[in-house]
Every structure is written in structure tokens, then in C-alpha cells.
């Protein structure tokens, strides 16, 4: 029974790993570059409401997946399933 739980947690761990990689790769860079500084990109509507946009959702998903990654890493490395 414990082997089955470890197998399910390991599959969930792999899914979280792949999801974390995908979510991080989908995010934009934090540096606006020279064109962003000249045009004042931070002062636009999208710059002020970034938390409500897709980028904000990706940041939230990254945080949730990172916490799941750490928790699953600790649980899978404990000797509960030996």
C-alpha cells in the first residue's frame, strides 16, 4: 500500500516538475530593456494592472507549483515509504 502511495506521489511530482518548467518558460522577462524605459511601459494600463493579467496568473501558478515541488521533494525523501 505504501508503495502505491509513493508511486502516485512520484507521478504527481513529475507532473509538478513539468508544469513548473512550462510556467516559468511562458513568463516574460522582468527587464523592459531600453525601449521600455524610453516609452514608459510601466505607466501604461497593462503595466499597472499586471497582477490581473495572464502574467499575474503565471506568477501565482509559479508560486503554487514551487511550494508543491518543495513539499513533494521533502515527502518523497523521507523514509516513510521504505
Beta strands, then each sheet from edge to edge (+ up, - down):
end
